[in-house]
Structures are given as structure tokens and as C-alpha cells.
Amino acid sequence: MDASLSELLTGETVGGYLAARGIPARDAAEPLAGGVSNVVLAVRAQDGRELVVKQSLERLRVAAEWHAPKRRILSEAAGLATLRSLDADAAPAVVDVDPERMVLVLERAPEGAEDWKAALLRGEADPVVAARLGRIVGLMHRETAGRPLPALLEDDPEAFEALRLDPYHGEVARRLPGLAARVREVADGIRATRVCLVHGDLSPKNVLVLPDGRVWLIDFEVAHRGDPVFDLAFLLSHLVLKAMRRPEAAERYVDAADAFLAAYRESRGAIPPDAELLPQLACLLLARVVGKSPVDYLDSAQRDAVLAIGTRLLGGAPPSLAALLDQLRRLS
């Protein structure tokens, strides 16, 4: 392979790269926060378009040794395009995909857009945003069930395994041997279920709230045909974690969870039963305190409380999602 194909883009080199791709840039690139898994740069094209350039990293920027296939950027492009084919207002447009250097060029969100995580951490849990997200996810799950998807989304679950099941469920099983058998059972159920397009990282940080009220769902790196339960449990786990961090605002987070689920039910027509949803939620809560990617906003007492909730949920208590949300509501 040409050495230049493996080089990571920088603010100094991205302009020449884009020009060679037929997208000449007007100004210098602006580095953006890209989480732990990508190089992310913002540029303005000569035609005035505001763009984001993403290039996937093979080794993630975390303390633990954590690798993932770079071709996940191609899955992201396919996932975004699939969602936009269902609702053009629900995701940014894909401008260019480079399968040799694993680079994706996207439409940039307009000025004033904010990821939902920032608002949630401030204690602002707008049920309108939650409902819009619920409708988008419900539409995606409903319209892709039983229908062909791009080949990467159908046949390549490696990124989901490397970025989700192993560092989340696998690490929980390794760190908590008393729960290992049950956690592995839940993970095996997810691996075996192939229903519809699943985002796989339905975190508030991947939900952009635009100034005009639209909601964009971004970062489809681990998208695949899989179990819709995973997406629901993933989003709910974040709302539970925020409630544990800010108990005085717990009722707002529960109201957001209710709005999300109600809109999802209306859009898709059904919500998975608690017997499927709660064990997955339990594993994800445990993963965010003992997995490879623990949340950074809980203190030790709050982490212990989340550990206790996850452990109880795996054992069947509380017996329903409604009971769990009611318990959280009383934290306020």
C-alpha cells in the first residue's frame, strides 16, 4: 500500500486532500472534538458549503488498549445515507466517501447546533427533543426491518463487536465474574438477533439539536442489522446515568425517557418487552462504570449506585421499566 494512504489527515494536509477529491477548500481547517475514535476537521468549501471531514483511527484514544476496524467509516456513510433516504431532515448529507484512506466528508451542522448531551448535563431534558429522536429511531427500525441494507450493514458486525459488545459486555463479564454468565447470555442474544438497522451508539452526544428545531442523528460507525433493543437500552442508559448524576433533575430525565418511548412506540408500533429491554439496560449501565469506556461525570458514590442498579436489574428487580423509572423519579 502507498504510505500516503495510511497517513492521517491534519489541518495542514486536508486542504490538498480535498482539492484532489474535487472539493477545494476556501479556508484553513478547524479541528473538532471527535471523541476517541476519529480525526475530525471542519472546513469551508470554495462553493460556501460548511463540511466535516472524518477519518477513522485504528487505535482509539483511550487509556486501555482498544482497536477497531477502520472500515467502520464506510458503515457510517451507509448508515447515514440509509436514514436520509427515510427522512432527509434526520441526518447530515454525505458529500464524499474515500474507501482507500477511510475518509468521510459530511455536511456540517449549522451554527448554533448543540449535542443533546451538553443540555442533559446542564439538567435540561427537553421532552420535545426526546420525542423527535424517538420518532426518528422508530422510523429507522420500522422501515429497515426485513428490507435489504447496504452490504457493510448486513454482513460486517466486526466494528459493533470491537466497539460495543467486547468493551462493554465482554469487559463487564471479565470484571464482574459473578455476573459473567448472565452478561454473556445477554450479549449472545444481541449477536443472534438481526431485525433492522441499529445505530449502535444512540448516545445523546450523537444527537444534534439544530437551531430550527430539527434533530440530527449522527455517528453511525457501529451501525448494522441487529437488535432494536440495543438502541433503546443504550439511550435509556444515558438518561438513567444523568439522573444519578443530577438527582434534583431526575424527574426531567424520566419525562424525557417517557417522551422518547411514547414517540418510538407511535412511530414503530411497539416497544420490546421488559424481559428483553431490562437485561440489556442492566449490562449497559454496568459497562459505563466498569467497562472500557466509563462515563467521566459520576463520583465514586454515584458509580456504586449505578453498579447496584445494574446488578439488581440483571436479577429481575425492579420487575419492569415503569418501576425503574418510578424509582428514578423519586430521586428528585
WOSULDA-V357880 format. One record per backbone hydrogen bond with DSSP energy under -0.5 kcal/mol. NH is the residue of the N-H (numbers start at 1). CO is the residue of the C=O. If there is no record, write none. Layout:
NH:CO
NH:CO
This chain:
5:2
6:2
6:3
7:3
7:4
14:10
17:13
18:14
19:15
20:16
21:17
22:19
23:18
26:44
27:44
29:11
30:42
31:29
32:40
34:32
37:34
38:34
39:55
41:53
42:30
43:51
45:43
45:49
46:24
48:45
51:43
51:49
52:106
53:41
54:52
54:104
55:39
56:102
57:37
60:58
60:66
61:36
62:60
66:64
68:58
72:69
73:70
74:71
75:71
76:72
77:73
78:74
79:75
80:76
81:77
82:78
83:79
84:80
85:81
86:82
86:83
87:83
90:87
95:93
95:105
96:105
98:103
99:97
102:98
103:98
104:54
105:96
106:52
107:93
108:50
113:110
114:209
116:204
116:207
117:204
118:115
119:115
120:116
121:117
122:118
122:119
123:120
124:119
125:123
126:124
130:126
131:127
132:128
133:129
134:130
135:131
136:132
137:133
138:134
139:135
140:136
141:137
142:138
143:139
144:140
145:141
145:142
146:195
147:144
153:150
154:150
155:151
156:152
161:157
162:158
163:159
164:160
165:160
166:161
168:164
169:164
170:165
171:166
172:168
173:169
174:170
175:171
176:172
179:176
180:176
180:177
183:179
184:180
185:181
186:182
187:183
188:184
189:185
190:186
191:187
192:188
193:189
193:190
194:192
195:226
196:226
198:224
203:201
206:203
207:204
208:206
208:216
209:114
210:208
210:214
213:210
216:208
217:90
218:206
218:216
223:220
224:198
225:153
226:196
226:224
228:226
230:227
231:227
232:228
233:229
234:230
235:231
236:232
237:233
238:234
239:235
240:236
241:237
242:238
243:239
244:240
245:241
246:242
249:246
250:247
252:249
253:249
254:250
255:251
256:252
257:253
258:254
259:255
260:256
261:257
262:258
263:259
264:260
265:261
266:262
267:263
268:264
269:264
269:265
276:273
277:273
278:274
280:276
281:277
282:278
283:279
284:280
285:281
286:282
287:283
288:284
289:286
290:286
291:287
292:167
295:288
303:299
304:300
305:301
306:302
307:303
308:304
309:305
310:306
311:307
312:308
313:309
314:310
315:311
316:313
317:312
324:320
325:321
326:322
327:323
328:324
329:325
330:326
331:328
332:329
